[in-house]
Amino acid sequence: MALNGTITAGSPDTYGLQCPGSRHNIVLTFPVAANTSIAANDLVKLTASYATKCAAKTDLVIGMAVQAADNTTATATATGQGAGAAGDKWVSVVVKGIIEQDAVTDTGNNTALVLGTLLYVSDAVTSYCAAGQAVAAYLNTNGTVIGKCLDFKAATAATTRVRVLIDLLDNVISWS
């Protein structure tokens, strides 16, 4: 990894679940809400004490899912395993450490990705991410703070991946 704000090609640092900060991340496990499916790398929130995926920039993120957790009744029926009721399945979530997420340009409120820039949950919907499942850098605080930009790279012409330092365990984030 280069120290100039870009990730060099062929870097040994992998992103997403292979590395999210590796051994220094803090991962907690939460029960999944009834009839809910959470994918690996989804940003996660708690609703009535159960994990669900974030769907809006105002959601209070607790972290990023380490693996998928499918607690839908359709899966329970297809596999013959109990699922579907709140708490039947559990999901592991990185709550403190380094994660990778898609970064988007949010209409009218975006600023450039720079090392140390605060990152917020975004409502932007694109062909590669749903609302509440990407981050953006804002000129003002229109969304929920998720962390600080550590590094970024263009994954394709349409997407940018950003490495984010999160500390949602304390959630009193003094990021200023």
C-alpha positions as CSV (number, residue, x, y, z in Angstrom):
1,M,0.0,0.0,0.0
2,A,1.3,3.4,-0.9
3,L,1.1,6.2,1.7
4,N,-0.1,8.8,-0.7
5,G,-3.8,8.0,-0.5
6,T,-3.9,5.3,-3.2
7,I,-3.7,1.6,-3.1
8,T,-1.0,0.2,-5.3
9,A,-1.7,-2.6,-7.8
10,G,-0.7,-6.0,-6.5
11,S,-0.6,-4.8,-2.9
12,P,-0.5,-7.6,-0.4
13,D,-3.2,-5.8,1.5
14,T,-6.5,-7.4,0.6
15,Y,-9.9,-5.8,1.3
16,G,-13.2,-6.8,2.6
17,L,-13.4,-10.0,4.5
18,Q,-9.9,-11.2,3.8
19,C,-8.4,-8.3,5.8
20,P,-10.8,-5.9,7.5
21,G,-7.9,-4.8,9.6
22,S,-7.1,-8.4,10.3
23,R,-6.3,-9.5,13.8
24,H,-6.7,-6.1,15.4
25,N,-10.4,-5.8,14.5
26,I,-13.1,-6.2,17.2
27,V,-15.9,-8.4,15.9
28,L,-19.1,-8.9,17.9
29,T,-22.0,-11.2,17.1
30,F,-25.7,-10.1,17.0
31,P,-29.0,-11.9,16.6
32,V,-30.6,-11.3,13.1
33,A,-34.1,-9.8,12.8
34,A,-37.0,-11.9,11.7
35,N,-37.2,-12.7,8.0
36,T,-34.0,-10.7,7.3
37,S,-31.1,-11.4,5.0
38,I,-27.7,-9.7,5.6
39,A,-24.9,-10.1,3.0
40,A,-21.2,-10.2,3.7
41,N,-19.8,-6.6,3.8
42,D,-23.3,-5.1,4.4
43,L,-23.4,-2.1,6.8
44,V,-25.4,-3.2,9.8
45,K,-27.7,-1.5,12.3
46,L,-29.7,-2.7,15.3
47,T,-33.5,-2.5,15.1
48,A,-35.3,-3.5,18.4
49,S,-32.0,-5.2,19.4
50,Y,-31.7,-7.3,16.2
51,A,-29.3,-6.9,13.3
52,T,-30.6,-5.6,10.0
53,K,-28.9,-4.0,7.0
54,C,-28.7,-0.3,6.8
55,A,-31.1,1.3,4.3
56,A,-30.7,5.1,4.8
57,K,-27.9,7.6,5.6
58,T,-29.5,8.4,9.0
59,D,-29.3,4.7,10.2
60,L,-27.0,4.3,13.2
61,V,-24.4,1.8,11.9
62,I,-23.0,-0.7,14.3
63,G,-20.4,-2.1,11.8
64,M,-19.9,-4.3,8.8
65,A,-21.1,-7.9,8.5
66,V,-18.2,-10.4,8.3
67,Q,-20.3,-13.1,6.6
68,A,-23.8,-13.5,5.2
69,A,-26.6,-14.4,7.6
70,D,-29.9,-15.5,5.9
71,N,-32.7,-15.6,8.4
72,T,-35.6,-15.6,5.9
73,T,-38.4,-18.1,6.1
74,A,-37.8,-19.1,2.4
75,T,-34.3,-20.3,3.4
76,A,-35.6,-22.2,6.4
77,T,-38.2,-24.0,4.2
78,A,-35.6,-24.8,1.5
79,T,-32.9,-26.1,3.9
80,G,-35.1,-27.6,6.5
81,Q,-33.3,-25.6,9.1
82,G,-35.0,-23.4,11.7
83,A,-35.0,-19.8,10.6
84,G,-37.2,-16.9,10.1
85,A,-38.0,-15.8,13.7
86,A,-36.0,-13.0,15.3
87,G,-32.7,-14.4,16.8
88,D,-32.8,-17.7,14.9
89,K,-29.6,-16.7,13.1
90,W,-26.6,-14.6,14.2
91,V,-24.2,-12.4,12.3
92,S,-20.6,-11.4,13.1
93,V,-20.0,-7.7,12.7
94,V,-16.7,-5.7,12.7
95,V,-17.4,-2.8,15.2
96,K,-13.9,-1.5,15.5
97,G,-11.0,-1.7,13.1
98,I,-10.5,-1.3,9.3
99,I,-13.2,-2.2,6.8
100,E,-13.6,-1.6,3.0
101,Q,-16.8,-0.1,1.5
102,D,-17.9,1.4,-1.8
103,A,-17.7,5.2,-1.9
104,V,-20.2,7.2,-3.9
105,T,-20.8,10.8,-4.9
106,D,-23.9,11.9,-3.1
107,T,-25.8,14.6,-5.0
108,G,-24.8,18.1,-4.0
109,N,-23.1,17.2,-0.7
110,N,-19.9,15.4,-1.8
111,T,-16.3,16.4,-1.2
112,A,-13.2,14.6,-2.4
113,L,-11.9,11.5,-0.7
114,V,-8.7,12.5,1.2
115,L,-6.8,10.7,3.9
116,G,-8.4,11.5,7.2
117,T,-11.6,12.8,5.7
118,L,-14.8,11.9,7.7
119,L,-17.0,9.4,5.9
120,Y,-20.7,9.2,6.3
121,V,-23.4,6.6,5.3
122,S,-24.9,7.5,2.0
123,D,-28.4,7.3,0.6
124,A,-27.1,7.2,-3.0
125,V,-28.5,4.2,-5.0
126,T,-26.2,3.0,-7.8
127,S,-26.0,-0.1,-10.0
128,Y,-23.5,-1.6,-7.5
129,C,-25.0,-0.6,-4.1
130,A,-28.3,0.1,-2.3
131,A,-29.1,3.1,-0.1
132,G,-27.3,2.8,3.2
133,Q,-24.7,0.5,1.8
134,A,-22.0,2.9,0.7
135,V,-20.1,5.8,2.2
136,A,-19.4,9.4,1.0
137,A,-17.4,12.4,2.2
138,Y,-19.7,15.4,2.9
139,L,-19.2,19.1,3.3
140,N,-21.7,19.0,6.1
141,T,-23.1,16.2,8.3
142,N,-26.1,15.0,6.4
143,G,-25.5,11.4,7.2
144,T,-24.3,9.2,10.1
145,V,-20.5,9.3,10.6
146,I,-19.0,5.9,10.0
147,G,-15.3,6.7,10.3
148,K,-12.3,8.2,8.6
149,C,-10.8,7.5,5.1
150,L,-7.5,5.6,5.3
151,D,-7.0,4.7,1.7
152,F,-9.0,4.4,-1.6
153,K,-8.8,3.1,-5.1
154,A,-10.9,3.0,-8.2
155,A,-12.2,-0.6,-8.5
156,T,-13.8,0.0,-11.9
157,A,-14.7,3.0,-13.9
158,A,-17.9,3.3,-11.9
159,T,-16.8,2.4,-8.4
160,T,-14.4,3.5,-5.8
161,R,-13.4,1.4,-2.8
162,V,-12.4,3.1,0.4
163,R,-10.6,1.7,3.4
164,V,-12.4,3.0,6.5
165,L,-11.1,3.3,10.1
166,I,-14.2,2.6,12.2
167,D,-14.7,2.7,16.0
168,L,-18.4,2.1,16.4
169,L,-17.9,0.2,19.6
170,D,-17.5,3.4,21.6
171,N,-19.8,5.3,19.2
172,V,-18.9,8.6,20.8
173,I,-16.6,9.0,17.9
174,S,-14.6,12.1,18.4
175,W,-13.6,12.4,14.8
176,S,-13.1,16.1,14.7
